[in-house]
């Protein structure tokens, strides 16, 4: 769930936790309308189904959910909660304390308010299967790496090196998508170091042909990702 959310505080951790639990208790009691949904990003594809609160405890809740969601809960061990009842347009992040995929049952705890960044994305994003090389060239400098995820307006590239000093933020991005070589005018948005190396994020404006190629790839990847998920509980 990389970069999909950011933990935020309204008051402090303890008071926020109690406020969240109170909302969940009111939903369970039927005094507030249950619009609660669970949200995970599986290979960047949003998996979100309604959840029913079965019981509430001092600091956790027991829920039943769709089996596809239960599979992802078991894999990621964390989940986002969305509801119009949470203040300031925020969601809630929590950890999966226990999950039974077969019975679509989970225990959730350690709640905190979260700003769900991924909900503000302007385009659908998917992870890229296999190794796809991508190169960004700006004047005489270049940056190459493994394309990690893509949308019709941007891409993230992983490598083991920081962006060259002084590299221009406007250049050309070259990569192959489903056998089609694409040259995309691109802008380097940011470069961030993590435990595995560096993530370089770009935005671009594809022409009609590139938009069609990327859109077809995204659709096929979504179908494949959902199929893989279903295979784990069929």
DAPE-V576929 format. One record per run of one state. SS is the DSSP state (H for helix, E for strand, L for the rest). FROM is the first residue (numbers start at 1). TO is the last residue. If there is no record, write none. Layout:
SS_FROM_TO, SS_FROM_TO
This chain:
L_1_5, E_6_7, L_8_12, H_13_29, L_30_36, E_37_42, L_43_44, E_45_56, L_57_59, E_60_65, L_66_66, H_67_76, L_77_77, E_78_82, L_83_86, H_87_89, L_90_90, E_91_100, L_101_104, E_105_115, L_116_116, H_117_120, L_121_125, E_126_127, L_128_132, E_133_138, L_139_140, E_141_150, L_151_153, E_154_159, L_160_169, E_170_177, L_178_179, E_180_194, L_195_196, E_197_204, L_205_207, H_208_231, L_232_234
